[in-house]
Structure formats: C-alpha cells, structure tokens
Amino acid sequence: MRTRLGALDNTLRGGVWYEDTHRREWRDWHAVIDTASGPEYYAQPYWIQYDRKYPQDTFKWYLEDKVELGPVTANVGIKQFSNHIDRIDLFGDSEDTSLSSKSKVLFSGGVQIEPVAGLDLFGGYAENFKALTDGLLEYANADFGEIKPETSQNWEVGVRYDSRLIQASATWFKAKFSNQVIYVSSSTEAGPDYLSEGDGTFFNAGGIDSQGIELLANLRPTPRLNLYGSFTYTDATYRGTGNATLDEEQGVTPGNRVAGIPEYMWVLSANYRLGPVSLGVTGKYTGNRFVNADNSWVAKNYFLTDLTASAHGADLSNWLKGLDFSMSITNLTDESYLGGISGDYAWIGAGRTAVFTMTADF
C-alpha cells in the first residue's frame, strides 16, 4: 500500500509465507553379486537398518514500511518465523517425537541518504534466526528439551560512490552470532547426562563476535580497460560457553580467532579488450588462518595469480558465428598452499590448472 503526504512517500508491505516439506531417511544393505567382476549388487536389500521420515512445516509473516523524503530513504520491518518438525520412525525402533522453534519478533531497519548524485550514505541493522533442523532428531536418544534456535544481530554502515569513471564503496560491518547449538555426548567429562540415560544432550553455548571493514573500487580509465581492487579486514573471535570444562571439550578458547577466517584479504585485477579478444589477470592475497579453534595450527598466507582470455567467434570471423572461446589458467605460478579449512582439517590447494572451453550456440 502506497500513500503520499506532501513530499513524503510511504510504502507499506506485508505478507505471509508457508512451506510444507517432507524428508525420508533410511539405510539399507545390499549384497554384491560378484566382487571379482564389479560393484553391481542385488536390488533387494538383505537388511534395512533404520527408516524414518521427517515432515516439516514453516510459517513466516512480515511487515515492512519504507519512507522516502527527498534524498533520504528509510525503512523498518518486523518478521517472525515458526517451525515444526516431526520424527516418525517407520520401524518403531525409537520413539516418535517432534521439535518446534519459534523466533521472537525480528526487527530490521536502515537508512540511505543521497546528498549529491552518485553518492550514497547508508546504515542498517537486522536480526536473524535459524530454526532448529531435523538433523537434531537423527539422534534417537538425545535430549533437546531446553534447546533454543541460533540467532544473530548484524550492523553495517558505509558509503558508496558511482560515476562513469569509478564505482567505489567502504563498509564497516559487525555481527553477533549467539545460541550456538552444540552436541555433547554423555560419555564425555562435559556431558551433563551423568546417568547415561541418553546418548547426549543438545544445548546452546557461546557464539562468535565479528567485525571489520570492506573497501571496493572499480575503475574504467578507458573503454577498453577495467581495473578492480578490494580489501577486507575481519576480526572474528569465539565467545565461550561459560563452562571451562565444556569449552575444553569443544576445543574452544574464548577470545581465540575463528578457524578458517583470515584477518586480511585483498584482490587486484585488470581486464583489457584487445580487438576481438578480452584478456584478464587477477591476483588474490589470503592472510594467515587458524585451522583449529584452539589456534595451535596456522595455515600460512598465500597469493594466487589467474589469467583469462576469451573471444566471441563472431568477432573473429563470420564462419565462427555462434561459437565462444575461453581459456583460463588458475594458480599461474603453481603456488603450494592450504586451501579449504573445515572441522580442524585443511586441504591442499589446487596446483596450476589450465582449462580451454568452446561453447556452441545453435
């Protein structure tokens, strides 16, 4: 609904959203027909270990109001989620149960000011919510009676500039992630189920605090040349559970940096069009990262260089119309580095790789 009061434009929106999903999970075992000849197996399983289904429904409502007054645009919104999951054991080996989570009324708002053409000043705040997942219900005998959904609060403030020659932005951001869901086995020292009546307990513990800045610039000094650069600084640290024994069991030291997140990253790239061919070079720096939460293993910083070249067949010859060609070489200098990081592990990054692609449109 849109209304206008003098110079003031007001737009009010609202809506609801409903989703009904079903997931079924089972594990069955099949005998291999002949291991000497191949992996083929009998279609009929000789044992079904378990069989469960997880019907789930999610409901959301929201309201948003946007006000425009000259160079100022402001918006404010509220929303709320509710989620319900059932576990139905088709074998009857475990008790059927359910799990519900409902957010509080979540607030979001922001303001954008354009004092002169092409220049934007902006700021915003948003609250987010993650419903409890059916993955928790896969633990047949776990206790999740006191568990709460994970939440986050997010802030950002920045400036953007857009002109024919340059597009640039600078943003400060901050996020607070809370109510982290963790699982503690009753067999560990930190497990609260001292009678071992269940396999373990899910509960909320700690979270992550992060803040940083991001700088971006895109420059086009000539119609043929495009230059791009970005810089990111991130300070992300763990908040403890409040229980020293549990922190030790989870491998978390309050104040330690979050594993896998570098403090500094930057990228520089250039793209140039030479006749019918586009050429590009990109360099990316990734700073030191901790592999584990106790910050005892450091993955060293690295710098990767990529080259690309592409051309439209129609720009080369009428005979090649409908064909596109591209060539890319990643990690041009064949650097040795640790790439992906997850779960206290680091994977060796890919070496120099060249790929040629031809695409036909007919």
N, C-alpha and C positions, 0 to 999 in steps of 0.2 A: 504494500500500500504506500503510495507516494502522495505527499502533501507539500504545499508551498505557502510559506508565511512571509510575505515581503521578499527579502533577499535570501531567506533561509529555505533550503531544500531538505526535506526529511523523508527518508525511505525506511519503512518498517517491513521486515520479512519474518516469516516463521514457517515451521513445518515439522513433520514427524517422519520417522524412518523405522521400518520394521524388517527384520531378516530372520528367516527360519532355515536352519541348516541341519544336516544330518551327516554324521561320520560313523563309519563302522570299522572296527579294528579286530583282526584275528591273526593267529599264527598257526599254520598247518605244515605238516611234514610229508614229503613225498619221496618214495624210493626211486633211486636212479636205475634205469633199465639195464645199462651196461656201462660201467665206468671206463672200460677199455676202449669203447668206441665213441663216447661223447657224453655231454651233460644232460641228454634227454631223460625225462622222468615220467612216471605214471601220473596221469591226471587225477586219479582218485587218491586222496591223502590217506596214509595209514594211521595218522594221529593228528587231531586238532587240539592244540594246546590250550587255547582260550578263544573266546568270541564275544565281543562286546559292541554295543552301539552307544553313540553319544548325541542324542538330539539336543539342539541348542536354539534358543531364540533371543534376539537382541532388539531392544526398543530405544529410540532416541527422540527427544524433542528439542527444538531450539527456537530462539527469538534473537533477531539482530536489528539494530537501529543504526542508520547512517545519516549523518547531518553534514550538509555542505553549506559553507558560508564564505563566499569569495575564495581566497586562496587556501582556506582551511577545510579539511575533511576529517571528520571524527566518526568513529563507530564504536558501539558497545554491544556485547552479546552475552547470552547465557544459554547453556545447554545442559542436558542430563542424560545419562545412559543407565539402562538396567539390562542385566544379562542373566539368563538361567540355563544351566546345563544339567542334564540327567546322565547317569551311567546305568545302563541296563545290561546286566550280564546274561547272555543268552544260554550259558551253561549252568548258571546258578552256583558257580564256584565262589563268588563274592557277593556281598550284599549290594542290592541296588541302592543308589544314593543320588544326591543332587548337590549342586553348588550354585549359589546365587551371589551376584555382586551388583551393587548399585552405587553410582557416583553421587557425590553431593552436587549441588547446582554449580556448574563450572563457569567461571567468568572469563571473558576476553574483551580487550579493548585496544584501541590505537588511535593515533592522530597523525595526519600528514599535512604539512604546510609547504606551499609553493610560493615563496616570496617574490621570485622572478622566474621567467620562463626557463625551464630546463633544470631548475634547482629544487630539490625536494628535501625537506627535513622530516624525519619520521621517528616514531616510537611506538612500542606496543608491549602488551602483556597478555599471556594466555595460560590457562590451567588445563592440564590434560590428564587422562585417565586410561588405564589399561585393565580391561575386565580379566578376571581370573580365567585361565584357559582350561580346556578339557584335559590337558597334559597332567594336571594335578590329580585327576580322577583315575589316571592309569596306575597310580599307586594304590593297590586294592585295600591295604590296611593302614594307610597313613591317616594322621589326624590333621584336619584342616579347619577345625571348628572356629578358630579365632583369627583366621587369615583375612587380611584386607587387601583390596586391589592396589596395585602400584600407581603412583601419581607423580606429576611433575609440574613445576612452575617455570615459566620462560619469560625473559625480558629481552628487549632489543631496542637500541637507539642508534640512529645513524643519519647519514646524509648521502644523497645521490645527485649526480650531475649528468646531463645528457645534452650533447650538441652534435653538430655534423662531424666535428673533428675528434671528439673524445667522449667516452662514456666511463664514468668512474663512480665508485661508492666506497664508503667507510662505515663499518658497522661494529658496534660493541654489543656483545651478547652475554647472557647469563642464564644458567639453567640449574634447577634444584630437583634432583630425582630422589623420591622418597618411597618408603614402604617396600623396599626390595624384597621380593619373595624368595626365600631360600628353603632348602630341604635339609634336615638334619636327621641322620639315621639314629635309631635308638641304641645302636651298638657302639656309638662313639661316646667319648667322655662328655661332649657337649650336648648329647641327646637328652631331652627332658623327660622321655618316657622311661623312667627308671625300672618299671615293672616289665618292660618289653612286651606290653600288650598289643602294640602295633609295630609296623616296620620303621616308623619315624614320624616326624612332625614337620608340617609346613608352617612357617610364621614369617612375620615382617622384621627386617633387620637392616638398619642403615640405609645407605644410598650413595649418591655421587653428587658432588658440587662441581660445577664447571663454569668458566667464564673466559672471554677472550675477545680478540678483535680480528676483523677480516677486511682487507684492503683489496680492491679490484680496479683495474684500469684497462680500457680497450682504446687504442689509438689508431686512427687511419690517416696517416700523413699524406698519402696519395691514393688514388682509386685502386691501384694495384697492390698496395702494401697494407697489411694489417698487423699490428703489434698488440700483444696481450700480456698482462702480468697480474699476479695475485700473491698475497702474503697473508698467512693465517698464524695467529698465536693462540694457543689453547692451554689453559691451566685447569686440569681436571683431576680431582682428588677424591679418595674414598672417605665416606663417613662410617665410623664403626657401628657395631651393633649395640654397644653399651655393655657387652659381656665379654671380658677379656678371653675367657676360655673359648667362647664361640668364635670370636674374631680369629683366634689362633687356628681353630678347626677349619674355618673358611679360608684361611690364608690371607686375611685382610688386616693391614695395619692402618688405623685412622690417620689421615694426612698423606698417605702414600699416593703417588701418581697412578692414575688408571692405566692398566695394561693395554698396550696396543695403540695408544693415542700419543702422537708426537707433540712436543711443545711448539715446534716451528715447522712450517711447510711453506714453500714458495714455488711458483711456476712462472716461466718466461717462455713465450712462443712468438713466432713470426711466420706469416703466410704471405707468399708473393705469387702473383699471377704473371707468368711469362708466356705471352702468346696464348696458345690453347691449353697450356699446362699450368696447374697450380702446385706450388712447392711449399712445404711447411717443415719447420723444425721446432721441437719443444723440449725444454729442459725442466725437470722437476726435482726439487730437493725435499727429502723427507728426513726430519731430525731423529735423534735418538728416541727409542721407545722401550719401555719396560715390557718384557714378555710375561712376567708373572706379577701377581698382586703384591707380593712382599718386596718387589723391586730389587731382587737379587740378580736378575739376568737382564742385561741390556742388549737390545738389537741396535747395532751401530747405524748411524745416519748413512744415507746413500743418495746418489744423484744419477738420474736416468735421462738419456737423450733419445728422442724418437724422430724419425724422418718420414715424411709422407710425400707422395706425388700422385696426382690424379688428372684425368683428362676426359672430356666428353668426345666420343667418336665423331660426332657431327662437326666439332670444331677442327678436326684433323682432316676429314675427307667425307664427301657425300656417301662413299662406299661404306663408311663405318657408322652411318646414322643408326641410332638405336643401341649403340654399344657404349659402355662406360668402362674406363680402365683406372685401376688404382694400385699403388704399390706402397707398402709400409714396412719400415724396419724399426722394431722396438728394441730398446736397450742396445743402441748402436755400438757403444763401447764395450759391450759384454761384461758389465759390472757383476760382481758377486755380492749378493745381499740377501737379507732375510726379508721376505715379503709379508704375507698374511700372518696375523697373530690371533690366536683364539685358544681359550682353555689351557693356558700355561704352555702352549706349543707355538713354535714358529716354523714356517715353511720356507724352503729355499726359493728365492725368486727366479723367474724365468730368465734364461740367457738370451743372447741375441737371436731375434726371430724375424725372418723376412716373409711377407705374405703378398702375393700378387692376386688380384681379383679382377675378373672381367664379367660384367653384367650385361645381359642382352634384354632389350625391351621389344617385344613383337606381339 
